[in-house]
């Protein structure tokens, strides 16, 4: 599209300005609307501010194809309103500080996932009015990021504008909602993490059996996770008062607002032996370790993850992973647990879906993909390799009956 004539051509000193932007003198600038052939006048402190304002108008004109209502909105927002810096201060206090103080979020998780994104938004838009921030402005912040940082930053932006709309600081459609997901941008969203195969698990389990007594909590945690398919957070928060008549009642933290997140898991005798063994430690949590000065202490979920990572390397499992994949994490035990439980219970997938607290069977199918079939697990591994932690058919039937009655 050629530059429109506006009475006279631009002088050489103004040809560096963005498209459709013209100086008007005395601190005012003009933007030319190619649809209505009208000039819109607006104030600006300096040329840089006028250039930025002109770019925003060009961007929104390219998206919506009109400028009349949009220009009025953007121009009006420059006369007042709340800035991104004010919103970040409020969100930090009402959301992050509260969650950190209550233990709902760890300092490590905040530092890794959200702190850098909050700092970046403050540096770029700290003094910018919320109504002046466009989709293109936000997209420029995330377009060069990898999958995980891209997704986390996009989530932070969306939450900020949700908060702003809830308290009346922002009106209209959120620019963060217009940002595409990483998959929509054409990015590779396939998992690079290797599955925890049954053979590798047996190697890791045998290595964990040789750990010294102070580190036997890891073997307990590994056994419980194998039979329950529970996540690491729920595992480390397993309490004695949530176990009644050999049934463990817990809520999956990740999807706690959904009905399917409430799980009643029948514990086999092997898990109950661990529960009874650790009960005399006089601690509210099942998975604990002995401290020299403070007695028995709860195992944080991050500690379990770190220990798992170290033992995967030390046991030699890490060397068995293909070069194009990363080492399995504790989350892969959930996928393995689904396959093992299906093999033991001769389940068609519904029981595995319930144990994993999945809403859709399609999600459970993803977890089951890549593991050995039922016959292999039942004939070669369950009955021979770890006979001491086998779940009997009688226990399965008894557990299903109790769950139905409950």
Residue pairs with C-beta under 8 A, 6 or more apart in sequence:
1 34
3 10
3 19
3 20
4 20
4 32
4 34
4 37
6 22
6 30
6 32
6 39
10 17
10 22
14 22
14 23
17 23
17 47
17 50
17 51
17 54
18 51
18 54
18 55
18 58
19 54
19 58
20 31
20 32
20 33
20 34
20 54
20 57
20 58
21 29
21 30
21 31
21 32
21 50
21 51
21 54
22 29
22 30
22 31
22 32
22 39
23 29
23 30
23 50
24 30
24 41
27 43
27 44
27 45
28 41
28 42
28 43
28 44
29 41
29 42
29 43
29 44
29 50
29 53
29 54
30 39
30 40
30 41
30 42
31 39
31 40
31 42
31 53
31 54
31 57
31 71
32 38
32 39
32 40
33 39
33 40
33 61
33 67
33 68
33 71
35 65
35 66
35 67
36 67
36 68
40 67
40 71
40 75
42 50
42 53
42 75
42 78
43 78
44 50
44 53
53 74
53 78
53 132
56 74
56 132
56 134
56 136
56 137
57 67
57 70
57 71
57 74
59 134
59 135
59 136
60 67
60 70
60 74
60 134
61 67
61 70
63 135
64 70
73 131
73 172
74 131
74 132
76 131
77 129
77 130
77 131
77 132
78 129
78 132
80 129
81 129
81 130
81 131
81 169
82 129
82 130
82 164
82 169
83 125
83 126
83 127
83 128
83 129
83 130
84 121
84 122
84 125
84 126
84 127
84 128
84 129
84 130
84 133
84 160
85 122
85 125
85 126
85 127
86 169
87 130
87 160
87 163
87 164
87 169
88 118
88 121
88 122
88 126
88 160
90 163
90 167
91 159
91 160
91 163
92 118
94 163
95 159
95 163
96 105
96 110
96 114
96 118
99 105
100 106
100 107
100 110
106 300
106 302
108 302
113 152
114 152
114 156
117 149
117 152
117 153
117 156
118 156
120 141
120 153
121 141
121 156
121 157
121 160
124 137
124 141
125 133
125 137
130 161
130 164
130 169
130 170
131 170
131 171
133 175
134 175
135 175
135 176
135 178
135 179
137 175
138 157
138 175
138 176
138 179
139 179
141 153
141 157
142 149
142 150
142 153
142 154
142 157
142 179
143 185
145 153
147 182
147 187
147 188
147 189
150 182
150 187
151 181
151 182
154 176
154 179
154 181
154 182
157 176
157 179
158 174
158 176
158 177
160 176
161 170
161 174
161 175
161 176
161 177
162 174
164 170
165 171
165 174
182 189
183 189
192 324
192 325
192 326
193 325
193 326
193 327
193 328
193 329
193 331
193 332
194 321
194 322
194 325
194 326
194 327
194 328
194 332
195 328
195 332
195 335
195 336
195 370
195 371
196 328
196 332
196 333
196 335
196 336
197 336
197 371
197 372
198 336
198 339
198 340
198 371
198 372
198 376
198 377
198 381
200 317
200 320
200 328
201 226
201 333
201 336
202 381
202 385
202 386
203 315
203 316
203 317
203 320
204 222
204 311
204 312
204 315
204 317
205 219
205 222
205 386
206 315
207 311
207 314
207 315
208 218
208 219
208 222
208 311
208 315
209 219
211 218
211 219
214 289
214 290
215 289
215 307
217 287
217 288
217 289
217 299
218 304
218 307
218 308
218 311
220 274
220 278
220 286
220 287
221 235
221 236
221 287
221 299
221 304
222 333
223 270
223 271
223 274
223 389
224 230
224 235
224 238
224 271
224 274
224 286
224 287
225 232
225 235
225 330
225 333
225 334
225 337
226 333
226 336
226 337
226 340
226 389
227 267
227 268
227 270
227 271
227 337
227 340
227 341
227 389
227 391
228 235
228 248
228 265
228 267
228 271
228 337
228 355
229 333
229 334
229 337
229 338
229 341
229 352
229 355
229 356
230 238
230 250
230 265
230 334
231 252
231 253
231 254
231 331
231 334
232 301
232 304
232 305
232 330
232 331
233 253
233 254
233 301
234 250
234 251
234 252
234 253
235 287
235 301
235 304
236 285
236 287
236 298
236 299
236 300
236 301
236 304
237 250
237 285
237 298
238 248
238 250
238 285
238 286
238 287
239 284
239 285
239 286
240 275
240 279
240 284
240 285
240 286
241 284
242 248
242 249
242 250
243 249
243 267
243 275
245 402
246 266
246 267
246 272
246 399
246 402
247 264
247 265
247 266
247 267
247 399
247 402
247 403
247 406
248 264
248 265
248 267
249 262
249 263
249 264
249 265
250 263
250 265
251 261
251 262
251 263
252 261
252 262
252 263
252 357
254 261
255 261
255 357
255 359
258 359
260 354
260 357
260 358
260 359
261 357
263 354
263 355
263 357
264 403
264 406
265 355
266 395
266 396
266 398
266 399
266 400
266 402
266 403
267 275
268 391
268 392
268 395
268 399
269 395
270 388
270 389
270 390
270 391
274 286
275 286
278 286
278 287
278 288
281 288
281 296
282 296
283 295
283 296
283 298
285 298
285 299
287 298
287 299
287 304
288 296
288 297
288 298
288 299
289 296
289 297
289 299
290 296
290 297
291 297
304 330
305 329
305 330
308 329
308 330
309 327
309 329
312 318
312 327
312 328
313 327
317 327
317 328
318 327
321 327
321 328
334 356
334 367
335 367
335 368
335 370
335 371
336 371
337 355
337 356
338 352
338 355
338 356
338 364
338 367
338 368
339 352
339 368
339 371
339 372
339 377
340 377
340 382
341 347
341 351
341 352
341 355
342 348
342 349
342 351
342 352
342 368
342 374
343 374
343 377
343 378
343 382
344 378
344 382
344 390
344 391
344 396
345 351
345 391
345 396
346 374
349 361
349 364
349 365
349 368
350 361
351 400
352 364
352 367
352 368
353 361
353 363
353 364
356 363
356 364
356 367
358 364
358 367
372 381
382 390
383 390
